[in-house]
Amino acid sequence: MNTQADLYAADLSSAEWRKSSRTVNNGNCVEVAEISGVAGVAVRDSKNLDIPPTRVSRGAWDTFLGAVAADAFPTR
């Protein structure tokens, strides 16, 4: 099992970033990339690449996607 240290030690220089399917023209975009060699996903703000991406385990990412698909988040 990979640790959080493994996720943050992984090199993202050749990562293939994908934009959210809900991207709009105002620049508010989220991009994700699989972390090669580690069971994880990197998430970044496409308009502010100076901020390091957040890295999460594949299990945490799958849990998040399941909650989104189930509409399990309260709305404001």
LINDASUL-V100976 format. One record per backbone hydrogen bond with DSSP energy under -0.5 kcal/mol. NH is the residue of the N-H (numbers start at 1). CO is the residue of the C=O. If there is no record, write none. Layout:
NH&CO ; NH&CO
This chain:
7&3 ; 8&4 ; 9&5 ; 10&6 ; 15&12 ; 17&15 ; 18&32 ; 20&30 ; 23&20 ; 27&24 ; 29&27 ; 31&44 ; 32&18 ; 33&42 ; 35&40 ; 36&34 ; 38&35 ; 40&35 ; 40&38 ; 41&56 ; 42&33 ; 43&54 ; 44&31 ; 46&29 ; 46&44 ; 48&45 ; 51&48 ; 54&43 ; 56&41 ; 58&39 ; 61&57 ; 62&58 ; 63&59 ; 64&60 ; 65&61 ; 66&62 ; 67&63 ; 68&64 ; 69&65 ; 70&66 ; 71&68 ; 72&67
